[in-house]
Amino acid sequence: MFVKTIVVNVISAETRMAILEENELMELAIERNKATTIVGNIYKGQVKNVLPGMQAAFVDIGYKKNAFLYIGDVFQNNIAQYISAHQGFFVGQQVLTQIVKDTTDTKGPRATTNLTIPGRYVVLMPNAEYIGISRRIEDETERERLKNIAQNVCPGNMGLIIRTVAEGKSEELLKKDIKYLLNTWNAVNARAKVSKPPTLLYRDADLVIRIVRDYLDGTIDKLIIDDYDAYNRVVELLKYMPDIKTEVEYYRGHEPIFTFYKIEGEIEKLCKRKVELKSGGHIVIDKAEALTVIDVNTGKFVGKTNLADTVFYTNKEAAAEIVKQIRLRDISGIIIIDFIDMESTAEKEYLLKLLEEKFKQDKVKTNIVGITGLGLVEITRKKSRKSIESVLYTECQHCSGSGRILSAESICINILRDIGKILKKGFVADKIIIQVSAEVAAILKGDELLNNLGSELKGKFVIEIIKGLNPQSYYLLQG
């Protein structure tokens, strides 16, 4: 079994968590105090707009964007709530909602009325009579045991989801967890009755606490934290969780913790489209609005035997790296992978099984759909919190996120076209001042067409270089 370590870096403005598997960075989470996630928060909101054609409503939760609430999310086994919802929301209606997806650049947060409060071993569902067992618990005897316990201890008119870490745990431990969650829900419910919308009723735990709750599941060998207060919080919390055997360490090194563990350099690579493979091949990651496309190339790798073996080796190496990059960048939604074409059906099946095996370490729900008719591997991955990319980076002011800008030559041609329009209107002046970037100026100064235009104008053009000017911008001024 390989060694797994969680490294946590805490400063006043940000908390970062890195998961290392055999000293290799595999997952990264970042939470900033000024722009923290709202996933898991419960609000008392007010319906501001209803979309009957979409069976949805927009709810004011006191956030910068209204939350999108789909009526179909209401649990159908809760008859009273289901009937009420399908009679339709109305403007002004007060509703308890929980955020399941963070806001994006174009969309507000996604909300649901299926409220859940997560604990260490179980998730309490106050509004639904339902018992669920984590799919990661595969032993049928254990699943049946946990289901019987859940049915015995589940509060009336509520539901429970048994988490993976509950495997092998006693009924007493589950009871304690449920008691705590029930007290939390009662406090939320009491506040909801006396609060006016929009009001935040419940905030999910911060990243440090979520690490203990969600990640210390028996597979993590060591947790290292560089902040003494955060370290003490974890130590105090673990006193109430004797089943957790993870070693917790306070980092005392002089070098920054992410630098010491060689994590900082790996984070800097997350903005790159091209990811090199050890063999000399590479993968290229392109993100579109609705999906992410990953292309595999042999690159400099020429193999040692024959083409088929070279292709298969590259695809296997790429598969492992792709899973790593998906987890690291927290890529979600539809993912299309264009592996190098293989003729062997056995090799294709091996590749799918390899992906499935690698994704077992991923806590986010992922589904490998299969190979499409065009030979592409299709994957879907659940999205909830903001991706690492959206946290670390912002849209380029020059290219507006496209990744491309007009060439200097194209800008010059646009300038000449605009000057031509000016001359056709009978514009007369001693000179026209052209303000451009240095790269565009270099081309303009040698352009014969510009000189010809100058003679037609019976004057001259003055080219001015503006330092720091957007390469795509230019100004034409009358002299």
C-alpha positions as CSV (number, residue, x, y, z in Angstrom):
1,M,0.0,0.0,0.0
2,F,1.5,3.3,-1.0
3,V,2.0,6.2,1.5
4,K,-0.5,9.0,1.5
5,T,0.3,12.3,3.1
6,I,-1.8,15.5,3.5
7,V,0.2,18.7,3.7
8,V,-1.6,21.8,4.9
9,N,-0.4,25.4,4.5
10,V,-2.3,28.1,6.5
11,I,-1.9,31.9,6.3
12,S,-4.4,34.6,7.3
13,A,-5.9,34.9,3.8
14,E,-5.8,31.4,2.5
15,T,-5.7,27.7,3.5
16,R,-4.2,25.1,1.0
17,M,-4.3,21.4,1.2
18,A,-2.2,19.0,-0.9
19,I,-2.5,15.3,-1.0
20,L,0.7,13.4,-1.8
21,E,0.7,9.8,-2.9
22,E,4.3,8.4,-2.7
23,N,5.5,12.0,-2.6
24,E,3.7,12.9,-5.8
25,L,1.1,15.7,-5.8
26,M,-2.3,14.2,-6.7
27,E,-4.9,16.6,-5.2
28,L,-5.1,20.2,-4.3
29,A,-7.7,22.3,-2.5
30,I,-7.6,26.0,-1.9
31,E,-9.9,28.0,0.3
32,R,-9.7,31.8,0.6
33,N,-11.2,33.8,3.4
34,K,-12.5,36.6,1.2
35,A,-13.8,34.3,-1.5
36,T,-14.7,31.1,0.3
37,T,-17.0,28.5,-1.2
38,I,-20.7,28.5,-0.2
39,V,-21.3,24.9,-1.1
40,G,-23.0,23.2,1.8
41,N,-24.4,26.4,3.3
42,I,-28.1,26.4,4.2
43,Y,-30.1,29.6,3.6
44,K,-33.6,30.9,4.3
45,G,-34.2,32.5,0.9
46,Q,-37.0,34.2,-1.0
47,V,-38.2,33.4,-4.5
48,K,-37.5,36.3,-6.8
49,N,-38.4,34.9,-10.1
50,V,-40.2,31.7,-11.4
51,L,-39.6,30.0,-14.7
52,P,-42.5,27.6,-15.2
53,G,-41.2,26.4,-18.6
54,M,-38.0,25.2,-16.8
55,Q,-39.7,24.0,-13.6
56,A,-37.3,26.3,-11.7
57,A,-37.0,29.4,-9.6
58,F,-34.4,32.0,-8.8
59,V,-34.0,32.5,-5.0
60,D,-32.4,35.4,-3.2
61,I,-30.0,34.1,-0.6
62,G,-28.3,37.4,0.2
63,Y,-25.5,36.5,-2.3
64,K,-24.3,38.6,-5.2
65,K,-26.2,36.2,-7.6
66,N,-29.5,34.6,-7.0
67,A,-29.5,30.8,-6.6
68,F,-31.0,28.6,-9.2
69,L,-33.5,26.1,-7.7
70,Y,-34.8,23.2,-9.8
71,I,-38.2,21.8,-8.6
72,G,-37.3,18.3,-9.8
73,D,-34.6,18.2,-7.1
74,V,-37.3,17.8,-4.4
75,F,-37.3,14.2,-3.0
76,Q,-40.3,12.4,-4.5
77,N,-40.6,10.1,-1.5
78,N,-41.5,13.1,0.7
79,I,-45.1,13.4,-0.5
80,A,-46.1,16.6,1.1
81,Q,-43.0,18.5,0.0
82,Y,-43.2,17.0,-3.5
83,I,-46.8,18.0,-4.1
84,S,-46.2,21.5,-2.7
85,A,-43.2,22.1,-5.0
86,H,-45.0,20.8,-8.0
87,Q,-47.9,23.1,-7.4
88,G,-45.3,25.7,-8.3
89,F,-43.2,28.2,-6.6
90,F,-44.4,31.8,-6.4
91,V,-42.6,35.1,-6.1
92,G,-42.1,36.1,-2.5
93,Q,-42.2,32.5,-1.2
94,Q,-39.8,31.7,1.6
95,V,-37.8,28.5,1.2
96,L,-35.0,26.7,2.9
97,T,-32.3,25.9,0.3
98,Q,-28.8,24.4,0.4
99,I,-26.0,25.3,-2.1
100,V,-24.8,22.3,-4.1
101,K,-22.7,24.1,-6.8
102,D,-20.6,27.2,-6.5
103,T,-21.2,30.3,-8.7
104,T,-19.3,30.5,-12.0
105,D,-18.5,33.5,-14.2
106,T,-21.8,33.2,-16.0
107,K,-24.1,31.4,-13.6
108,G,-25.2,31.8,-10.0
109,P,-25.0,29.1,-7.4
110,R,-27.1,25.9,-7.8
111,A,-29.4,25.2,-4.9
112,T,-31.6,22.3,-3.7
113,T,-34.3,21.8,-1.1
114,N,-32.8,18.3,-0.3
115,L,-31.0,19.6,2.8
116,T,-28.1,17.5,4.1
117,I,-25.8,17.9,7.1
118,P,-22.7,15.9,6.9
119,G,-21.0,14.2,9.9
120,R,-18.0,12.0,10.3
121,Y,-19.9,8.7,9.7
122,V,-23.3,9.7,8.4
123,V,-25.1,12.4,6.5
124,L,-28.4,13.6,8.0
125,M,-31.2,14.4,5.6
126,P,-33.9,16.3,7.6
127,N,-36.5,16.4,4.8
128,A,-36.3,12.9,3.3
129,E,-37.1,9.5,4.6
130,Y,-34.4,7.6,2.9
131,I,-31.5,5.2,3.8
132,G,-28.4,5.1,1.6
133,I,-25.1,3.3,1.9
134,S,-21.9,4.6,0.3
135,R,-21.1,2.7,-3.0
136,R,-17.5,2.5,-1.9
137,I,-18.5,-0.1,0.7
138,E,-18.6,-3.2,-1.5
139,D,-18.9,-6.0,1.0
140,E,-22.6,-7.0,0.9
141,T,-22.6,-8.4,4.5
142,E,-21.3,-5.1,5.8
143,R,-23.7,-3.1,3.7
144,E,-26.6,-5.1,5.2
145,R,-25.3,-4.6,8.7
146,L,-25.0,-0.8,8.3
147,K,-28.4,-0.6,6.7
148,N,-29.9,-2.4,9.7
149,I,-28.1,0.0,12.1
150,A,-29.3,3.0,10.1
151,Q,-32.9,1.8,10.2
152,N,-32.7,1.4,14.0
153,V,-31.1,4.8,14.8
154,C,-32.5,7.0,12.0
155,P,-34.6,9.9,13.5
156,G,-38.3,9.8,12.6
157,N,-39.3,11.3,9.2
158,M,-35.7,11.8,8.3
159,G,-33.1,10.0,6.2
160,L,-29.5,8.9,6.5
161,I,-26.6,8.3,4.1
162,I,-23.9,6.0,5.6
163,R,-20.4,7.3,4.6
164,T,-17.5,5.1,3.6
165,V,-15.6,5.7,6.9
166,A,-18.5,4.0,8.7
167,E,-17.4,0.6,7.4
168,G,-16.7,-1.7,10.4
169,K,-17.8,1.0,12.9
170,S,-20.1,0.3,15.9
171,E,-23.7,1.3,16.3
172,E,-22.7,3.5,19.2
173,L,-20.3,5.6,17.1
174,L,-23.0,6.2,14.5
175,K,-25.5,7.1,17.3
176,K,-23.1,9.8,18.6
177,D,-22.7,11.2,15.2
178,I,-26.4,11.3,14.5
179,K,-27.1,13.0,17.9
180,Y,-24.6,15.8,17.1
181,L,-26.2,16.3,13.6
182,L,-29.7,16.3,15.0
183,N,-28.7,19.0,17.5
184,T,-27.2,21.0,14.6
185,W,-30.4,20.6,12.6
186,N,-32.7,21.6,15.5
187,A,-30.6,24.8,15.9
188,V,-30.9,25.5,12.2
189,N,-34.6,24.9,12.2
190,A,-35.2,27.1,15.3
191,R,-33.3,30.0,13.7
192,A,-35.2,29.5,10.4
193,K,-38.5,30.1,12.2
194,V,-37.5,33.5,13.6
195,S,-35.4,34.8,10.7
196,K,-36.3,36.9,7.8
197,P,-35.0,36.0,4.3
198,P,-32.3,36.2,3.1
199,T,-30.5,34.6,6.0
200,L,-27.5,32.2,6.3
201,L,-28.7,29.5,8.7
202,Y,-25.8,27.0,8.5
203,R,-22.3,27.3,7.2
204,D,-20.3,24.2,6.3
205,A,-17.0,23.6,8.2
206,D,-13.8,25.3,7.0
207,L,-11.2,23.4,5.1
208,V,-9.1,22.4,8.1
209,I,-12.1,20.7,9.8
210,R,-13.3,19.2,6.5
211,I,-9.9,17.5,6.1
212,V,-10.5,15.6,9.4
213,R,-14.2,14.9,8.6
214,D,-13.9,13.9,4.9
215,Y,-10.3,12.8,4.2
216,L,-9.0,11.0,7.3
217,D,-10.7,7.7,6.3
218,G,-7.9,5.3,7.1
219,T,-6.0,5.7,3.9
220,I,-4.0,8.8,5.0
221,D,-0.8,8.0,6.9
222,K,0.2,11.5,8.0
223,L,-1.3,15.0,8.3
224,I,1.3,17.8,8.4
225,I,0.2,21.4,9.2
226,D,2.4,24.5,9.3
227,D,0.1,26.6,11.5
228,Y,0.1,26.0,15.2
229,D,-3.5,27.1,15.9
230,A,-4.8,24.9,13.1
231,Y,-2.7,22.0,14.3
232,N,-4.2,22.4,17.8
233,R,-7.7,22.5,16.4
234,V,-7.1,19.2,14.7
235,V,-5.5,17.6,17.8
236,E,-8.5,18.7,19.9
237,L,-11.0,17.4,17.4
238,L,-9.2,14.0,17.1
239,K,-9.7,13.5,20.9
240,Y,-13.3,12.8,20.1
241,M,-12.4,10.5,17.2
242,P,-10.3,7.7,18.7
243,D,-10.8,5.5,15.6
244,I,-8.6,7.9,13.5
245,K,-5.0,6.6,13.5
246,T,-3.5,9.2,11.2
247,E,-0.3,10.7,12.5
248,V,-0.7,14.5,13.0
249,E,2.5,16.6,12.9
250,Y,3.2,20.3,13.3
251,Y,5.7,21.5,10.7
252,R,8.6,23.3,12.2
253,G,10.9,23.7,9.2
254,H,12.4,27.1,8.2
255,E,11.6,26.6,4.5
256,P,7.9,27.1,3.5
257,I,6.1,23.8,3.8
258,F,4.9,23.7,0.1
259,T,8.4,24.5,-1.1
260,F,9.9,21.8,1.2
261,Y,7.6,19.2,-0.3
262,K,8.1,20.5,-3.8
263,I,4.4,21.3,-4.2
264,E,4.8,25.0,-5.1
265,G,6.5,24.2,-8.4
266,E,3.8,21.7,-9.3
267,I,1.1,24.3,-8.7
268,E,2.7,26.7,-11.1
269,K,2.4,24.1,-13.9
270,L,-1.4,23.9,-13.5
271,C,-2.0,26.7,-16.0
272,K,-0.2,24.9,-18.8
273,R,-2.1,23.3,-21.7
274,K,0.7,20.9,-22.5
275,V,1.8,18.4,-19.9
276,E,5.0,16.4,-20.6
277,L,5.2,12.6,-20.0
278,K,8.4,11.0,-18.8
279,S,8.7,9.0,-22.0
280,G,8.8,12.1,-24.2
281,G,5.1,12.0,-25.1
282,H,2.7,14.6,-23.9
283,I,-1.0,15.4,-23.3
284,V,-2.8,18.6,-24.2
285,I,-5.7,19.9,-22.1
286,D,-8.3,22.3,-23.7
287,K,-11.2,23.5,-21.7
288,A,-14.4,24.6,-23.4
289,E,-17.6,26.0,-21.9
290,A,-19.4,22.6,-21.6
291,L,-16.6,20.1,-21.7
292,T,-12.9,19.4,-21.5
293,V,-10.9,17.8,-24.3
294,I,-7.6,15.9,-23.6
295,D,-5.4,14.9,-26.5
296,V,-2.6,12.3,-26.2
297,N,0.5,12.5,-28.4
298,T,3.7,10.4,-28.7
299,G,5.8,13.5,-29.1
300,K,9.5,12.7,-28.9
301,F,8.9,9.1,-27.8
302,V,9.7,6.7,-30.7
303,G,9.6,3.4,-28.7
304,K,12.0,0.5,-28.9
305,T,10.1,-2.3,-30.7
306,N,7.2,-1.5,-33.0
307,L,4.5,1.2,-33.5
308,A,1.7,-0.7,-31.7
309,D,3.8,-1.2,-28.5
310,T,4.9,2.5,-28.6
311,V,1.3,3.6,-28.9
312,F,0.1,1.3,-26.1
313,Y,2.9,2.4,-23.8
314,T,2.2,6.1,-24.4
315,N,-1.5,5.6,-23.8
316,K,-0.9,3.8,-20.5
317,E,1.4,6.5,-19.3
318,A,-1.0,9.2,-20.5
319,A,-3.9,7.5,-18.7
320,A,-2.2,7.8,-15.3
321,E,-1.2,11.4,-15.9
322,I,-4.7,12.3,-17.1
323,V,-6.3,11.1,-13.9
324,K,-3.7,13.0,-11.9
325,Q,-4.4,16.2,-13.9
326,I,-8.2,15.8,-13.6
327,R,-7.9,15.4,-9.8
328,L,-5.3,18.2,-9.4
329,R,-7.2,20.8,-11.6
330,D,-10.5,19.5,-10.3
331,I,-11.8,19.2,-13.9
332,S,-15.5,18.4,-13.9
333,G,-18.5,17.9,-16.3
334,I,-17.9,16.1,-19.6
335,I,-14.4,15.0,-20.3
336,I,-13.4,13.7,-23.7
337,I,-10.0,11.9,-24.1
338,D,-8.5,11.3,-27.5
339,F,-6.0,8.5,-26.9
340,I,-3.7,7.5,-29.8
341,D,-5.6,5.0,-32.0
342,M,-5.2,1.3,-31.0
343,E,-6.3,-1.6,-33.1
344,S,-6.4,-4.2,-30.3
345,T,-9.7,-4.5,-28.4
346,A,-7.9,-6.0,-25.4
347,E,-5.7,-3.0,-25.2
348,K,-8.7,-0.7,-25.3
349,E,-10.4,-2.6,-22.5
350,Y,-7.1,-2.6,-20.5
351,L,-7.0,1.2,-20.8
352,L,-10.6,1.6,-19.5
353,K,-9.8,-0.6,-16.5
354,L,-6.6,1.3,-15.8
355,L,-8.7,4.6,-15.7
356,E,-11.2,3.0,-13.4
357,E,-8.5,1.8,-11.1
358,K,-6.8,5.1,-11.0
359,F,-10.1,7.0,-10.3
360,K,-10.7,4.8,-7.2
361,Q,-8.5,7.2,-5.3
362,D,-10.7,10.1,-6.4
363,K,-13.3,11.2,-3.8
364,V,-15.3,13.0,-6.5
365,K,-18.0,10.9,-8.2
366,T,-16.6,9.9,-11.6
367,N,-18.2,7.8,-14.3
368,I,-16.3,6.3,-17.2
369,V,-19.0,6.2,-19.9
370,G,-16.9,4.2,-22.4
371,I,-15.5,4.5,-25.9
372,T,-17.6,6.5,-28.4
373,G,-18.1,5.5,-32.0
374,L,-15.2,7.8,-33.0
375,G,-12.9,6.0,-30.6
376,L,-12.9,8.7,-27.9
377,V,-13.1,7.9,-24.2
378,E,-16.0,9.8,-22.5
379,I,-16.0,10.5,-18.8
380,T,-18.3,12.5,-16.5
381,R,-17.2,14.0,-13.2
382,K,-19.4,15.7,-10.6
383,K,-18.9,19.4,-10.1
384,S,-19.6,21.2,-6.8
385,R,-16.9,23.6,-5.7
386,K,-14.9,26.0,-7.9
387,S,-12.1,24.4,-9.9
388,I,-8.5,25.2,-8.9
389,E,-8.2,27.0,-12.3
390,S,-11.0,29.4,-11.4
391,V,-9.5,30.1,-8.0
392,L,-5.9,30.7,-9.1
393,Y,-6.4,32.4,-12.4
394,T,-8.5,35.1,-14.0
395,E,-9.4,35.7,-17.6
396,C,-6.7,37.4,-19.7
397,Q,-7.5,41.0,-20.4
398,H,-5.9,40.8,-23.8
399,C,-7.4,37.7,-25.2
400,S,-10.6,37.5,-23.1
401,G,-10.0,33.9,-22.3
402,S,-9.6,32.7,-25.8
403,G,-5.9,32.0,-25.5
404,R,-5.2,33.9,-28.8
405,I,-4.8,37.5,-29.8
406,L,-4.6,39.1,-33.3
407,S,-1.1,39.1,-34.7
408,A,0.9,42.3,-35.1
409,E,0.5,42.1,-38.9
410,S,-3.3,41.7,-38.5
411,I,-3.4,44.8,-36.3
412,C,-1.4,46.8,-38.9
413,I,-3.8,45.8,-41.6
414,N,-6.8,46.9,-39.5
415,I,-5.0,50.3,-38.9
416,L,-4.5,50.7,-42.7
417,R,-8.1,49.8,-43.3
418,D,-9.3,52.4,-40.8
419,I,-7.1,55.1,-42.3
420,G,-8.5,54.3,-45.7
421,K,-12.0,54.9,-44.4
422,I,-10.9,58.2,-43.0
423,L,-9.4,59.3,-46.3
424,K,-12.6,58.3,-48.2
425,K,-14.6,60.7,-46.0
426,G,-12.4,63.5,-47.3
427,F,-10.6,64.0,-44.1
428,V,-7.8,66.6,-44.4
429,A,-5.1,67.2,-41.8
430,D,-1.4,67.9,-41.7
431,K,-0.7,64.5,-40.0
432,I,-2.3,61.5,-38.3
433,I,-0.7,60.2,-35.1
434,I,-0.8,56.4,-34.8
435,Q,-0.4,55.2,-31.2
436,V,0.5,51.5,-31.0
437,S,2.6,48.9,-29.2
438,A,6.3,48.5,-30.0
439,E,5.8,45.3,-32.0
440,V,3.1,46.8,-34.2
441,A,5.2,50.0,-34.7
442,A,8.1,48.0,-36.0
443,I,5.9,46.6,-38.8
444,L,4.2,49.9,-39.6
445,K,7.5,51.8,-40.0
446,G,8.5,49.6,-42.9
447,D,5.0,49.4,-44.6
448,E,5.1,50.9,-48.1
449,L,1.3,51.2,-48.2
450,L,1.4,53.5,-45.1
451,N,3.9,55.7,-46.9
452,N,1.7,55.8,-50.0
453,L,-1.2,56.8,-47.9
454,G,1.0,59.5,-46.4
455,S,1.7,61.0,-49.9
456,E,-2.0,60.9,-50.7
457,L,-2.7,62.9,-47.6
458,K,0.0,65.4,-48.6
459,G,1.2,65.1,-45.0
460,K,2.8,62.4,-42.9
461,F,2.0,59.8,-40.4
462,V,3.6,59.9,-36.9
463,I,4.0,56.6,-35.2
464,E,4.1,56.8,-31.4
465,I,5.0,53.8,-29.2
466,I,2.9,53.5,-26.1
467,K,4.5,51.4,-23.4
468,G,2.2,48.9,-21.7
469,L,-0.5,49.3,-24.4
470,N,-2.6,46.2,-25.1
471,P,-1.0,44.7,-28.2
472,Q,-4.5,44.6,-29.8
473,S,-5.2,48.3,-29.2
474,Y,-4.3,51.3,-31.2
475,Y,-5.4,55.0,-31.5
476,L,-5.6,57.3,-34.5
477,L,-5.3,61.0,-33.6
478,Q,-5.5,64.1,-35.7
479,G,-2.2,66.1,-35.6
